[in-house]
Amino acid sequence: MPYDQFGRPIPGHAPTHDPHYQHYGQAETGGYGDASGMGNGPHEGYRQALLAMPSAGQLGGPGPVPFVRYPFFPTAPFYSTNPNVGYQTRFYSAGVLYTDADYTVGSEMIRTIQFDIPCRLVAFNGSALYYFGNPVAVASLPIGVKPNDTYLFRAEYTTGDKLHISSRLGSTVVGSDENPGEIGGTGYTIDSGASFVLGITPLLPNLRIDITLVCLEMRGPRNFSR
């Protein structure tokens, strides 16, 4: 059963016992996870290349429980019960620099991160540096101002789904390496070919702002099915 980005079953899809349903992750039917080259599924006897990576929903395991949870910080992303699906932690990132052509204090700057592999987004981390003087060098922020208070931040999924309804101070939604800004719950599912749009609004001049997305990539053993 495929799942949406919130980990909920998507209604209206063919049940896994339907012989005409492509059983990704079910080795006994010659589906995505069939490493034996044998099977008794309706499409046995030939193979075809998958032109795109399987979606997050297709990477689930067989049976009534395709995904189970394991801890990843207190956030507990879904893990596939398919033994042929592997996982890789990866840090995606984007940022802005005061020398960028679109850098304007108080104006939102858009940065896009592309994802070629399905993954679970676990946390947003970020920080900022302030540059000042001649020659320009790293300087101290005004007293009482933390690095993540120097910008507004929001993120939006490729479908238009807003993870943050509106821009807010980075310190309210972005964490740090010492205290990760976790998504919570099961995290956020990002499918292959999707992207995240980051809206970053600098509130001071001469800033370097870096945003890092902590992700758990889901990898299949190969890109062929039968």
FENDAPE-V297562 format. One record per pair of residues at least 12 apart in sequence whose ideal C-beta (glycine too) atoms are under 10 Angstrom apart, sorted by the first residue. I is the first residue (numbers start at 1). GAP is how many residues later the second one is. D is the distance in whole Angstrom. If there is no record, write none. Layout:
{{I;GAP;D} {I;GAP;D}}
This chain:
{{1;12;6} {1;13;9} {1;14;8} {1;15;7} {1;56;8} {1;59;7} {1;63;8} {1;64;10} {1;65;6} {1;66;10} {2;22;9} {2;53;7} {2;54;8} {2;55;3} {2;56;7} {2;57;10} {2;58;7} {2;64;9} {3;52;10} {3;53;7} {3;54;5} {3;55;10} {3;56;10} {3;57;7} {3;63;8} {3;64;7} {3;75;7} {3;183;10} {3;186;7} {4;52;9} {4;53;8} {4;157;10} {4;185;7} {4;187;10} {5;51;8} {5;115;9} {5;116;9} {5;152;7} {5;154;8} {5;156;7} {5;158;10} {5;181;9} {5;182;9} {5;183;6} {5;184;4} {5;185;7} {5;186;8} {5;189;9} {6;155;10} {6;179;8} {6;180;8} {6;181;10} {6;182;8} {6;183;8} {7;49;10} {7;60;7} {7;62;9} {7;69;10} {7;70;9} {7;71;5} {7;113;9} {7;178;8} {7;179;5} {7;180;9} {7;181;10} {7;182;7} {8;178;10} {9;48;9} {9;51;10} {9;57;9} {10;47;7} {13;44;8} {16;13;9} {16;15;10} {16;44;9} {16;46;7} {16;47;8} {16;48;8} {16;50;9} {18;24;10} {19;21;10} {19;22;8} {19;23;5} {20;21;10} {20;22;6} {20;23;10} {21;20;10} {21;21;9} {22;19;9} {22;20;9} {22;21;8} {22;32;10} {22;36;8} {22;203;7} {22;204;10} {23;16;9} {23;18;7} {23;19;10} {23;20;10} {23;35;10} {23;39;7} {23;202;9} {24;26;10} {24;30;6} {24;31;9} {24;33;8} {24;34;4} {24;35;7} {24;36;8} {24;37;10} {24;38;10} {24;42;10} {24;58;8} {24;61;10} {24;196;9} {24;201;7} {25;29;8} {25;32;10} {25;33;7} {25;34;6} {25;35;6} {25;36;5} {25;37;6} {25;38;10} {25;41;7} {25;55;7} {25;56;8} {25;57;4} {25;58;9} {25;59;7} {25;60;7} {25;195;9} {26;13;9} {26;15;8} {26;34;10} {26;35;8} {26;36;4} {26;37;9} {26;40;10} {26;56;8} {27;12;7} {27;34;10} {27;35;8} {27;55;9} {27;56;9} {27;57;7} {28;12;7} {28;13;8} {28;34;7} {29;12;4} {29;13;8} {29;14;9} {29;15;9} {29;33;8} {29;197;9} {30;12;9} {30;13;6} {30;14;5} {30;15;9} {30;16;10} {30;17;9} {30;195;8} {30;196;5} {31;12;9} {31;23;10} {31;27;9} {31;31;8} {31;51;9} {31;53;10} {31;194;7} {31;195;8} {32;18;8} {32;22;6} {32;26;6} {32;27;8} {32;28;10} {32;50;8} {32;52;7} {32;53;9} {32;188;6} {32;189;9} {32;190;9} {32;191;9} {32;192;9} {32;193;5} {32;194;9} {33;21;10} {33;26;9} {33;28;8} {33;29;8} {33;47;9} {33;49;5} {33;50;8} {33;51;4} {33;52;7} {33;187;8} {33;188;7} {33;189;10} {33;192;9} {34;13;10} {34;50;9} {34;187;10} {34;190;10} {34;191;8} {34;192;7} {35;48;10} {35;49;6} {35;186;7} {35;187;8} {37;189;8} {38;188;9} {39;187;7} {41;184;10} {41;185;7} {43;182;8} {43;183;6} {44;182;6} {45;181;8} {46;180;7} {47;177;6} {47;178;7} {47;179;5} {48;176;7} {48;177;6} {48;178;7} {49;173;10} {49;174;7} {49;175;6} {49;176;9} {50;170;9} {50;172;9} {50;173;5} {50;174;7} {50;175;6} {51;172;9} {52;64;10} {52;140;6} {52;141;7} {52;171;8} {53;63;7} {53;64;6} {53;65;7} {53;138;9} {53;139;4} {53;140;8} {53;165;9} {53;166;9} {53;167;7} {53;170;7} {54;31;9} {54;64;8} {54;137;10} {54;138;8} {54;164;9} {54;166;6} {54;169;8} {54;171;8} {55;63;6} {55;134;10} {55;136;5} {55;137;6} {55;138;9} {55;139;10} {55;163;10} {56;22;9} {56;24;9} {56;61;10} {56;62;4} {56;63;8} {56;64;8} {56;133;5} {56;134;8} {56;135;5} {56;136;8} {56;138;9} {56;162;6} {57;61;9} {57;132;9} {57;134;8} {58;22;10} {58;24;10} {58;27;10} {58;60;9} {58;133;10} {58;134;10} {58;162;9} {58;167;10} {59;19;10} {59;20;10} {59;21;5} {59;23;7} {59;25;9} {59;26;5} {59;59;6} {59;133;10} {59;159;5} {59;160;9} {59;161;6} {60;18;9} {60;20;6} {60;21;7} {60;22;7} {60;25;8} {60;158;10} {61;18;9} {61;19;5} {61;20;3} {61;21;4} {61;22;8} {61;23;9} {61;24;8} {62;19;8} {62;20;7} {63;18;7} {63;19;10} {65;16;6} {66;12;9} {66;14;7} {66;15;6} {66;16;7} {67;12;6} {67;13;6} {67;14;6} {67;15;9} {67;18;10} {67;119;9} {68;12;8} {68;13;6} {69;117;7} {70;17;10} {70;146;10} {72;15;10} {72;17;9} {72;48;8} {72;50;6} {72;51;9} {72;110;9} {72;114;10} {72;115;8} {72;142;9} {72;144;6} {73;49;7} {73;50;7} {73;102;10} {73;107;6} {73;109;5} {73;110;10} {73;111;9} {73;114;10} {73;141;9} {74;106;10} {74;108;7} {74;110;8} {74;111;10} {75;45;9} {75;46;9} {75;47;5} {75;48;7} {75;105;9} {75;107;4} {75;108;6} {75;109;6} {75;110;7} {75;111;7} {75;112;5} {75;113;10} {75;139;9} {75;141;10} {76;44;10} {76;46;10} {76;108;9} {76;109;7} {76;110;6} {76;111;8} {77;42;9} {77;43;4} {77;44;8} {77;45;6} {77;106;9} {77;108;9} {77;109;5} {77;110;4} {77;111;9} {77;112;8} {77;138;9} {77;139;5} {77;141;9} {78;42;7} {78;108;5} {78;109;8} {78;111;8} {78;138;9} {78;140;9} {79;41;9} {79;137;8} {79;139;8} {80;38;10} {80;138;7} {80;140;9} {82;136;10} {82;138;9} {82;139;10} {83;138;10} {84;135;10} {84;136;7} {84;137;5} {84;138;9} {85;33;10} {85;133;6} {85;134;7} {85;135;6} {85;136;8} {86;131;9} {86;132;8} {86;133;5} {86;134;8} {86;135;7} {87;32;9} {87;33;9} {87;129;6} {87;130;7} {87;131;6} {87;132;7} {88;29;8} {88;31;9} {88;127;9} {88;128;8} {88;129;4} {88;130;8} {88;131;6} {89;30;9} {89;33;9} {89;125;8} {89;126;7} {89;127;6} {89;128;7} {90;25;10} {90;27;8} {90;29;7} {90;123;9} {90;124;9} {90;125;5} {90;126;8} {90;127;5} {91;32;10} {91;34;8} {91;121;5} {91;122;7} {91;123;6} {91;124;7} {92;21;5} {92;22;9} {92;23;7} {92;27;9} {92;29;9} {92;98;9} {92;104;8} {92;119;9} {92;120;7} {92;121;4} {92;122;8} {92;123;6} {92;125;10} {93;18;9} {93;20;8} {93;32;9} {93;33;9} {93;105;10} {93;117;6} {93;118;6} {93;119;5} {93;120;7} {94;15;10} {94;16;10} {94;17;4} {94;18;8} {94;19;5} {94;32;10} {94;102;9} {94;103;10} {94;104;6} {94;106;8} {94;115;9} {94;116;8} {94;117;6} {94;118;9} {94;119;8} {95;14;10} {95;16;7} {95;31;8} {95;32;10} {95;33;9} {95;103;9} {95;105;8} {95;112;10} {95;113;7} {95;114;6} {95;115;4} {95;116;6} {95;117;9} {96;13;5} {96;14;10} {96;15;7} {96;32;9} {96;55;8} {96;102;9} {96;104;5} {96;105;9} {96;106;7} {96;111;7} {96;112;7} {96;113;5} {96;114;9} {96;115;9} {97;12;10} {97;32;10} {97;34;9} {97;105;10} {97;109;10} {97;110;8} {97;111;5} {97;112;8} {97;113;9} {98;31;10} {98;32;9} {98;33;6} {98;38;9} {98;104;8} {98;106;9} {98;107;6} {98;108;5} {98;109;6} {98;110;7} {98;111;9} {99;32;9} {99;37;10} {99;107;9} {99;109;9} {100;102;10} {100;108;10} {103;97;10} {103;99;7} {103;102;8} {103;103;9} {103;104;8} {103;106;10} {104;97;9} {104;98;8} {104;101;9} {105;46;10} {105;96;9} {105;97;6} {105;98;7} {105;99;7} {105;100;6} {105;101;9} {105;102;9} {106;46;9} {106;95;7} {106;96;8} {106;97;7} {106;98;10} {107;94;7} {107;95;8} {108;43;10} {108;44;7} {108;45;10} {108;46;8} {108;59;7} {108;90;10} {108;91;5} {108;92;7} {108;93;5} {108;94;9} {109;42;9} {109;89;9} {109;90;7} {109;91;5} {109;92;7} {109;93;7} {109;100;9} {110;46;10} {110;87;6} {110;88;7} {110;89;6} {110;90;8} {111;85;9} {111;86;8} {111;87;5} {111;88;8} {111;89;6} {111;98;10} {111;100;8} {112;44;10} {112;46;9} {112;83;5} {112;84;7} {112;85;5} {112;86;7} {113;42;9} {113;77;9} {113;81;10} {113;82;6} {113;83;5} {113;84;8} {113;85;7} {113;98;9} {113;100;7} {113;102;10} {114;44;9} {114;79;8} {114;80;8} {114;81;5} {114;82;8} {115;43;9} {115;75;5} {115;76;8} {115;77;7} {115;78;7} {115;79;5} {115;80;6} {115;81;7} {115;98;9} {115;100;8} {115;102;9} {116;76;6} {116;77;7} {116;78;9} {116;101;10} {117;73;9} {117;74;9} {117;75;6} {117;76;9} {117;98;9} {117;100;5} {117;101;7} {117;102;6} {117;103;9} {118;71;7} {118;72;7} {118;73;5} {118;74;5} {118;75;9} {118;76;9} {118;97;10} {118;98;10} {118;99;7} {118;100;5} {118;101;9} {118;102;9} {119;68;9} {119;69;9} {119;70;8} {119;71;5} {119;72;9} {119;73;9} {119;75;9} {119;94;9} {119;95;10} {119;96;4} {119;97;6} {119;98;4} {119;99;6} {119;100;9} {120;63;9} {120;66;7} {120;67;4} {120;68;7} {120;69;6} {120;70;7} {120;94;10} {120;95;7} {120;96;5} {120;97;8} {120;98;7} {121;34;9} {121;36;9} {121;42;8} {121;61;10} {121;62;6} {121;66;6} {121;67;4} {121;68;8} {121;69;6} {121;75;8} {121;92;6} {121;93;8} {121;94;5} {121;95;8} {122;58;8} {122;59;10} {122;60;6} {122;61;6} {122;62;9} {122;64;10} {122;65;5} {122;66;8} {122;91;8} {122;92;5} {122;93;6} {122;94;6} {123;51;9} {123;52;6} {123;53;10} {123;56;10} {123;57;4} {123;58;5} {123;59;5} {123;60;6} {123;61;9} {123;64;8} {123;89;8} {123;90;8} {123;91;4} {123;92;9} {124;29;8} {124;31;7} {124;39;9} {124;40;9} {124;46;9} {124;49;6} {124;50;5} {124;51;7} {124;56;8} {124;57;5} {124;58;8} {124;59;8} {124;72;10} {124;74;9} {124;87;7} {124;88;7} {124;89;6} {124;90;8} {125;23;9} {125;49;7} {125;50;5} {125;51;6} {125;52;6} {125;53;9} {125;54;9} {125;55;6} {125;56;6} {125;57;10} {125;85;9} {125;86;7} {125;87;5} {125;88;8} {125;89;6} {126;21;8} {126;22;6} {126;25;8} {126;27;7} {126;44;6} {126;45;9} {126;47;9} {126;48;4} {126;49;8} {126;50;7} {126;51;10} {126;55;8} {126;72;10} {126;74;9} {126;83;7} {126;84;6} {126;85;4} {126;86;7} {126;87;10} {127;19;9} {127;20;5} {127;21;7} {127;23;9} {127;43;9} {127;47;8} {127;48;10} {127;49;6} {127;50;8} {127;81;9} {127;82;8} {127;83;6} {127;84;9} {127;85;9} {128;13;8} {128;17;10} {128;18;9} {128;19;4} {128;20;7} {128;21;9} {128;22;5} {128;23;6} {128;42;8} {128;46;10} {128;72;10} {128;74;8} {128;75;10} {128;76;8} {128;79;5} {128;80;7} {128;81;5} {128;82;8} {128;83;10} {129;12;9} {129;18;7} {129;21;9} {129;77;9} {129;78;7} {129;79;5} {129;80;8} {129;81;8} {130;12;9} {130;15;9} {130;17;8} {130;20;7} {130;74;7} {130;75;9} {130;76;6} {130;77;6} {130;78;8} {131;74;9} {131;75;4} {131;76;7} {131;77;7} {132;72;10} {132;73;9} {132;74;6} {133;73;9} {136;70;7} {138;68;10} {138;70;9} {139;67;8} {141;63;8} {141;66;9} {142;62;8} {145;26;10} {145;58;9} {145;59;8} {146;23;9} {146;24;9} {146;25;6} {146;30;10} {147;23;8} {147;24;8} {147;27;10} {147;29;8} {147;60;9} {147;62;9} {147;63;10} {148;21;7} {148;22;4} {148;23;4} {148;24;8} {148;25;9} {148;26;5} {148;27;8} {148;28;7} {148;33;9} {148;61;9} {148;63;10} {149;20;6} {149;21;7} {149;22;5} {149;23;9} {149;54;8} {149;55;10} {150;19;9} {150;20;7} {150;21;9} {150;51;10} {150;52;7} {150;53;5} {150;54;5} {150;57;6} {150;59;7} {151;16;9} {151;18;8} {151;19;5} {151;20;9} {151;23;9} {151;48;10} {151;49;6} {151;50;6} {151;51;5} {151;52;6} {151;53;8} {151;56;7} {151;58;5} {151;60;9} {152;12;10} {152;14;9} {152;15;4} {152;16;6} {152;17;6} {152;18;7} {152;20;10} {152;21;10} {152;47;8} {152;48;7} {152;49;4} {152;50;8} {152;51;7} {153;14;6} {153;15;7} {153;16;8} {153;17;4} {153;18;9} {153;19;8} {153;20;6} {153;21;6} {153;28;10} {153;45;7} {153;46;7} {153;47;6} {153;48;8} {153;56;9} {153;58;7} {154;12;6} {154;13;4} {154;14;7} {154;16;10} {154;19;8} {154;43;9} {154;44;8} {154;45;4} {154;46;8} {154;47;9} {155;12;10} {155;18;8} {155;19;10} {155;33;9} {155;41;6} {155;42;7} {155;43;5} {155;44;7} {155;45;10} {155;56;9} {155;58;8} {156;39;9} {156;40;7} {156;41;4} {156;42;8} {156;43;7} {157;31;8} {157;32;10} {157;33;7} {157;34;9} {157;37;7} {157;38;8} {157;39;6} {157;40;8} {158;32;8} {158;33;8} {158;35;8} {158;36;4} {158;37;5} {158;38;7} {158;39;8} {159;32;9} {159;35;8} {159;36;10} {160;37;9} {161;27;9} {162;35;10} {162;37;10} {163;20;8} {163;25;6} {163;33;8} {163;34;10} {164;34;10} {164;35;8} {166;33;9} {167;32;6} {167;33;9} {167;34;6} {168;33;10} {169;32;10} {169;34;8} {170;30;8} {170;31;9} {170;33;9} {170;39;8} {170;41;8} {174;26;10} {174;35;10} {174;37;7} {174;38;9} {175;37;10} {175;39;9} {176;36;10} {177;35;9} {177;37;10} {180;32;10} {180;34;7} {181;30;10} {181;31;10} {181;33;9} {182;32;8} {183;30;10} {183;31;9} {187;27;9} {187;28;9} {187;29;7} {188;25;10} {188;27;9} {189;29;9} {190;23;9} {190;25;7} {190;27;9} {190;28;10} {191;27;10} {192;25;10} {192;26;9} {196;15;10} {196;17;7} {196;19;10} {198;13;6} {198;15;9}}
